[in-house]
Amino acid sequence: MQRIAILGGGRMGEALLAGLLDAGYDAASLAVAEQHAPRREELTARAPGVRIGPSAAWAVADAQVVVVAVKPGDVADRKSTRLNSSHLVISYAVFCLKKK
């Protein structure tokens, strides 16, 4: 089973995590990077066995698939994720361009 890293443990990230677990993914193959400690504690309680930590770089270190599940304005905070060409990156972030 592929190792999946979810960057962002908010509503989008948690919904994806719950769906993966419901679909039968092994909790040990999933990692979530969430910067806010109280939210990490909530996720740890809700998803036993899932690796949850504060660092995006840590979460993607051994992942094959990386899901960016943060608000568009927060994507810049994830620059140091250490992604490389072997990662499949899926983004939930939707960027809106303003018309001039």
C-alpha contacts under 8 A as a table, 3 or more apart, distances in Angstrom:
res1	aa1	res2	aa2	distance
1	M	25	Y	7.67
1	M	26	D	7.92
1	M	29	S	7.28
2	Q	29	S	6.87
2	Q	63	A	7.42
2	Q	64	Q	6.26
2	Q	65	V	7.30
3	R	29	S	4.67
3	R	30	L	5.89
3	R	31	A	7.90
3	R	62	D	7.05
3	R	63	A	4.70
3	R	64	Q	5.60
3	R	65	V	6.52
4	I	29	S	6.38
4	I	30	L	5.04
4	I	31	A	6.33
4	I	60	V	7.91
4	I	63	A	5.28
4	I	64	Q	6.23
4	I	65	V	4.81
4	I	66	V	5.86
4	I	67	V	7.53
5	A	30	L	5.96
5	A	31	A	4.71
5	A	32	V	5.74
5	A	33	A	7.50
5	A	59	A	5.54
5	A	60	V	5.61
5	A	63	A	5.85
5	A	64	Q	7.96
5	A	65	V	6.27
5	A	66	V	4.78
5	A	67	V	6.18
6	I	9	G	7.38
6	I	13	G	6.39
6	I	17	L	7.80
6	I	30	L	7.72
6	I	31	A	6.16
6	I	32	V	4.71
6	I	33	A	6.29
6	I	59	A	7.52
6	I	66	V	5.94
6	I	67	V	4.79
6	I	68	V	6.18
6	I	69	A	6.60
7	L	13	G	7.26
7	L	32	V	5.90
7	L	33	A	4.90
7	L	34	E	6.80
7	L	56	A	6.16
7	L	59	A	7.62
7	L	66	V	7.29
7	L	67	V	6.05
7	L	68	V	4.95
7	L	69	A	5.58
7	L	70	V	6.85
8	G	12	M	7.83
8	G	13	G	5.53
8	G	32	V	6.67
8	G	33	A	5.57
8	G	34	E	5.07
8	G	35	Q	7.72
8	G	68	V	6.87
8	G	69	A	5.14
8	G	70	V	5.26
9	G	12	M	7.25
9	G	13	G	4.64
9	G	14	E	5.54
9	G	32	V	6.36
9	G	33	A	6.59
9	G	34	E	5.10
9	G	39	R	7.23
9	G	40	R	7.42
9	G	43	L	7.44
9	G	69	A	7.50
10	G	13	G	5.28
10	G	14	E	5.89
10	G	34	E	7.89
10	G	39	R	7.80
10	G	69	A	7.74
10	G	70	V	7.40
11	R	14	E	5.19
11	R	15	A	6.00
12	M	15	A	5.23
12	M	16	L	6.27
12	M	69	A	5.86
12	M	70	V	7.48
12	M	92	Y	7.97
13	G	16	L	5.19
13	G	17	L	6.08
13	G	32	V	7.95
13	G	69	A	5.28
13	G	70	V	7.62
14	E	17	L	4.91
14	E	18	A	6.03
14	E	43	L	7.62
15	A	18	A	5.15
15	A	19	G	6.18
16	L	19	G	5.08
16	L	20	L	6.20
17	L	20	L	5.18
17	L	21	L	6.23
18	A	21	L	5.15
18	A	22	D	6.02
18	A	47	A	7.89
19	G	22	D	5.02
19	G	23	A	6.04
20	L	23	A	5.03
20	L	24	G	6.52
20	L	25	Y	5.51
21	L	24	G	5.22
21	L	25	Y	5.03
21	L	26	D	6.89
21	L	27	A	6.69
22	D	25	Y	7.35
25	Y	29	S	7.26
25	Y	30	L	7.94
26	D	29	S	5.47
26	D	30	L	7.18
27	A	30	L	5.44
27	A	47	A	7.69
27	A	48	P	7.37
27	A	49	G	5.17
27	A	50	V	4.69
27	A	51	R	7.74
28	A	31	A	7.70
28	A	49	G	5.71
28	A	50	V	5.41
28	A	51	R	6.64
29	S	50	V	7.41
30	L	50	V	5.56
30	L	51	R	6.31
31	A	50	V	5.92
31	A	51	R	4.59
31	A	52	I	5.62
31	A	53	G	7.79
31	A	59	A	5.58
31	A	60	V	7.98
32	V	50	V	7.53
32	V	51	R	6.35
32	V	52	I	4.76
32	V	53	G	6.41
32	V	59	A	6.30
33	A	52	I	5.99
33	A	53	G	5.14
33	A	54	P	5.19
33	A	55	S	5.50
33	A	56	A	5.17
33	A	58	W	7.81
33	A	59	A	5.82
34	E	37	A	7.55
34	E	39	R	7.19
34	E	40	R	6.07
34	E	52	I	7.22
34	E	53	G	6.13
34	E	54	P	4.94
34	E	55	S	7.08
34	E	56	A	7.79
35	Q	40	R	7.65
35	Q	53	G	7.64
35	Q	54	P	4.61
35	Q	55	S	6.95
36	H	39	R	5.47
36	H	40	R	6.34
36	H	54	P	7.25
37	A	40	R	4.99
37	A	41	E	6.32
37	A	54	P	7.58
38	P	41	E	5.16
38	P	42	E	6.46
39	R	42	E	5.03
39	R	43	L	6.24
40	R	43	L	5.13
40	R	44	T	6.07
40	R	52	I	6.52
40	R	53	G	6.95
40	R	54	P	7.79
41	E	44	T	5.09
41	E	45	A	6.33
42	E	45	A	5.25
42	E	46	R	6.24
43	L	46	R	4.98
43	L	47	A	5.78
43	L	52	I	7.57
44	T	47	A	5.33
44	T	48	P	5.77
44	T	49	G	7.83
44	T	50	V	7.15
44	T	52	I	6.73
45	A	48	P	6.11
47	A	50	V	5.87
52	I	59	A	7.94
53	G	58	W	7.60
53	G	59	A	7.27
55	S	58	W	5.19
55	S	59	A	6.40
55	S	81	T	8.00
56	A	59	A	5.05
56	A	60	V	6.31
56	A	78	R	6.48
56	A	80	S	7.43
56	A	81	T	5.11
57	A	60	V	5.47
57	A	61	A	6.08
57	A	80	S	6.39
57	A	81	T	4.07
57	A	82	R	5.68
58	W	61	A	5.30
58	W	81	T	7.75
59	A	62	D	7.30
59	A	63	A	7.19
60	V	63	A	4.91
60	V	64	Q	7.78
60	V	66	V	6.63
60	V	81	T	6.79
60	V	82	R	7.34
60	V	83	L	7.14
61	A	82	R	7.53
63	A	66	V	6.73
63	A	87	H	7.31
64	Q	86	S	6.94
64	Q	87	H	5.12
64	Q	88	L	6.33
65	V	87	H	5.64
65	V	88	L	4.77
65	V	89	V	6.00
65	V	90	I	7.65
66	V	87	H	6.67
66	V	88	L	6.12
66	V	89	V	4.81
66	V	90	I	6.22
67	V	89	V	5.83
67	V	90	I	4.70
67	V	91	S	5.65
67	V	92	Y	7.44
68	V	75	V	7.85
68	V	89	V	7.35
68	V	90	I	6.14
68	V	91	S	4.55
68	V	92	Y	5.93
68	V	93	A	6.85
69	A	91	S	6.39
69	A	92	Y	5.20
69	A	93	A	6.44
70	V	74	D	6.07
70	V	75	V	6.50
70	V	92	Y	7.07
70	V	93	A	6.12
71	K	74	D	5.37
71	K	75	V	6.81
71	K	93	A	5.67
71	K	94	V	7.72
72	P	75	V	5.43
72	P	93	A	4.97
72	P	94	V	6.13
72	P	95	F	6.06
73	G	76	A	6.78
74	D	77	D	5.40
74	D	78	R	7.26
75	V	78	R	5.39
75	V	79	K	7.25
75	V	93	A	7.74
76	A	79	K	5.55
77	D	80	S	7.82
78	R	81	T	5.76
79	K	82	R	7.83
83	L	87	H	6.50
84	N	87	H	5.83
85	S	88	L	7.92
91	S	94	V	7.94
